[in-house]
Amino acid sequence: MSDPINANPTIIDVNNLPTRLNPNLDESSFSNDFKNAKLISEITSLSLLNLPDDTADASSLEEPLSSSDEEMMDNEAIIEPGATTINDEDPIDEQEIFDLISTISDPEHPLTLAQLAVVNLQDISIAQAPKNQISTITIKITPTITHCSLATLIGLGIRVRLERSLPARFRIKIVIKEGTHQSESQVNKQLNDKERVAAACENDQLLGVISQMLSSCK
């Protein structure tokens, strides 16, 4: 049975979200008015948990990607016409990453991940590497409830969004923020396992749900 929708999440007013012009806005002002959305049916059946446990361990991603690995990840990212992309020569910082993922729609609520504080500017870090080497972007996500069954779906949506938008010199690491989910380590392994992610990206139904989540992106 799927987890119930969290009917009373904390909601950040969109005007109080950090922006390039004013990155230090206070996120303590919230709005309590929102419209509940119907939980997407059968999404939990698409969890990456149903893949074999003997797939590649997430720790393998800690090593620098080879050229063949980079090519494989490039092929996994499905580029759609009109998708937002970033020039490889542009400097990329945490605010720019936040801008890319903040407007992703939550699969349970008619709100964005930033409005629900699932993604936060202070939980994004970039380990910049010298030119022509792989830099790592780490994003910590905060589920609205500790037993959220859609945490893997949200993380996968973030990964697809960034892989479509960023140059190949960036490696993406997505983890659950410490202490915010009862299956933290298990979800982390799923979200950073290349074979599991590749298999999920071949699921047409799952990609359809992710496309709906990304339809609100600017």
N, C-alpha and C positions, 0 to 999 in steps of 0.2 A: 504493500500500500504506500502511496506517495505521501510525503510530508504535507501537512496543511499549509496554506498560504499564511505568511506572517501578516496578520491583518493590521498591525499597528507598528510598522517600521518607523524609525526616525528619518525624517525627510529634510534635506537641506534645500533651502530656496535657491533656485537657479541663479538668482542675482548675487548670491553670496559665495558662489564657486570661484576658486582662484582662476585668474586669467592672466594673459601676458601683460596687460596694462595695469592690473592690480592683483599681484599674486599673493598678497598678505591679507585678503579679506577674511573676516572672522566667520568661521563655519559654525558658530554657536546659535545662529538664528534659524529656526526651523518652521515649516508650515505643516499643519496636521490634516489639511484637506487633500484627499486624493480619492480616486475611483479605483475600486478593486477590479483586477482583471482576472479572467478565468484561467486557471492553471493549464498550461499547454498539455494536452492529453498525451499520455504514454511517453513523456520525455524521459522519465526515470528508467524506462526500459532501454534507453539509448546510452546509458552510463558506460563509460569506458571500463567499468569494473568487470564487465562480462567478457573481457578479452583474457587470454591465457596468462597465468601468473609468471610464466617463464620467458616473457618478452624482455627486451633490453632494459636494464635497470637505469633509473634516472641519473645515477651517479656517473654514467658514461658521458653525460652531457657536460661534465665539468672539464673534460679535456678539450683542447682547441679543435674545432671542426676541420676535417680535411676538405680538399676541394670537391671530392665526391659527395661528402656529407652536405656541403653547402648546395651542391647542385640538386640533391634529393630534396632538401627543404624548400628550395626554390620551386621545384615541381609540385610540391605538396600545397603551396600557397596558391589558391585559385584567384587569379586576377580577373576582375570583371571590368567591362567598359565603364569609364567614368570614375573608377575607384581612386581615392585620394592616395597619392604617392609623394615621397619626399626625395628631392634631388640628393644624390650621394655626396655632393660637395657642401650641402647646407650643414651648419652646426646643429646638432640635435641635443636638446637638454630635457630635463624632467618635465618642464611645463609643456613642451611640445608633445611628449608621450601622453601626458594627461589629457591634452586637448584631443588627441586621437581616440582615446578610449572612454572619455568621460560621457560622451553622448550615446554610447551603446545602450540599448534598451534592456532592462531587466526582463527575464522570461516570465516572471510571475506578476510583475506590477507594471502599470502604464507609466513608468518613471525610468530615468536613466541610472546607470551604475553610480554616477557621481552624486545624483540627488539622494540616493540611498546610502551613500558613503561606503559602497562596496569597493570603490577605488578612490584613493586620496593622493594628493600631490606628494605629501610627506612620505608615502609608502612606495615611491618610485625612486630607484637609484640607477645610475649608469656608471659602469666601470669602463672608462674610455681607454682604448688601446692605441698604440702608434698606428700610423697610416698603413693600410694594406693588411692589418691584423684584425681579429675578431673582437669587437666590443660587446659587453654583456649588459643587457637591460634587465633588471630585477623588479618585478611588480608583486607586491603583497596585496592580496584581496581579502576583504572582510565580509563574510557571509552575513546576511541579515539575521539568521538564526543558526545556532551551533550544530543543528542536525540537517542543514539545508542539503537536499538531495540533488540540487541543480548546481552545486559549486563547480563540478567538473565542466558542465555545459557553459557556465559563465567564463571560466578560465579558458576554455577552448575558443569561445567567441572573441576574447581579448587577443589570444594568439593569432587567430585568423586575421583579425583587423590589422595587427601590427605587421604580420608577414606580407600582407597585401600592400602595406604603405611604406615600409622601411627598406633601405638598401640591404644587400646580402651581407654586408660587413657587421651586422648586428645579430647577436644571439639573444634569444628571449627566454627568460626564466620566470615562470609564474608560480607563486607559492601562496598557500593560505597563511594569513597573519597568525602569528603564534597565539595559541589559546582561544581561537575564535571558532574552531570546528572540532567536533568529537572524532572525526576521522582524518585529521590534518595530514599525517604522514602518508596515508593511503592516497588521498586526493593529490598531494604533491607529486607522488610517484607517477600517477596517471598523467598529470598535466605536463610532465617533462620527459616522458618516455616517447622517443621518436616513433617507434613502431605502433604504439597505441594511438598516438596522434594521427599518424598516417592512415591507419585503419578507420579511425573516426571520420577523417576527411573524405573517405570514399563512400560514406553512408549518405545517400541522397536525401533521406528524410531529415537526418541531423543537419545537413548543410542547408536545408530549407528553413529550419528553425533559426539557425545562425544568421541566415540572410535577413530574416525578419528582425532579429536583434540589431543588425548592422544598418537596417534601413533608416534609422533615425540619426545616423552619423553625419556630421557636417563635412 
